[in-house]
């Protein structure tokens, strides 16, 4: 049987647990779910491979779900918010 590989990148926080519950509730018999623990080197390495910048995040068949892309701190946006600029 062919399965869909689903990876949930989780740090174990309440928001991550909520995402795990949501994915499990939506899953069908074709879904093979794996929770990737972001506390260890293997999880961090896998997250970097897929471009995960914040958790929770979900990947389906090796691609980040649209809702999980483009998130996380970005240097230019942090600088635009004033970080690194002394107050006068």
C-alpha positions in Angstrom: 0.0 0.0 0.0 1.3 3.5 -0.9 1.4 5.9 2.0 1.7 9.7 2.4 4.7 10.6 4.6 3.8 13.3 7.1 6.4 14.8 9.4 5.3 17.1 12.3 8.2 19.2 13.5 7.6 19.6 17.2 9.3 21.0 20.3 6.7 19.5 22.6 5.1 22.8 23.5 1.3 23.2 23.8 1.0 24.7 20.3 3.0 21.8 18.8 0.9 19.3 20.7 -2.2 21.0 19.2 -0.8 20.6 15.7 -0.1 16.9 16.4 -3.7 16.4 17.5 -5.0 18.3 14.4 -2.9 16.2 12.0 -3.9 13.0 13.7 -7.6 14.0 13.6 -7.3 14.7 9.8 -5.2 11.6 9.0 -6.5 8.7 6.9 -5.3 5.2 6.4 -2.9 6.5 3.7 -1.1 8.8 6.2 2.1 7.7 7.8 2.8 10.3 10.6 6.1 10.8 12.2 6.7 13.4 15.0 10.2 14.9 14.5 11.7 16.0 17.9 13.4 19.3 17.6 15.4 18.8 20.8 18.0 16.6 19.1 20.5 16.8 16.3 18.6 14.4 13.9 15.5 16.6 14.1 17.3 19.8 13.7 19.2 18.4 10.7 16.0 17.2 9.0 14.3 20.6 9.7 17.2 22.4 8.0 17.0 20.1 5.0 13.3 21.1 4.5 13.7 24.8 5.4 11.8 24.7 8.7 12.3 28.1 10.5 9.7 27.7 13.3 7.7 25.1 15.0 5.2 23.6 14.8 5.6 22.8 11.1 4.3 20.0 8.9 5.8 18.4 5.8 4.0 16.1 3.5 6.1 13.8 1.3 9.2 15.8 1.9 7.8 19.3 1.2 6.7 21.8 3.8 3.0 22.5 3.8 2.1 25.9 2.3 1.0 27.0 5.8 4.4 26.4 7.2 6.7 28.2 4.7 8.2 31.6 5.0 7.8 31.7 8.8 10.4 32.6 11.3 12.7 35.5 12.1 14.4 37.2 9.1 17.4 39.5 9.5 15.9 42.3 7.3 12.6 42.3 9.0 14.1 42.3 12.4 16.3 45.3 11.5 13.3 47.0 10.0 11.6 46.6 13.4 14.4 48.5 15.0 16.7 45.7 16.3 20.3 46.9 16.1 19.4 50.6 15.9 20.2 52.7 19.0 17.4 54.8 20.5 18.2 58.5 20.4 
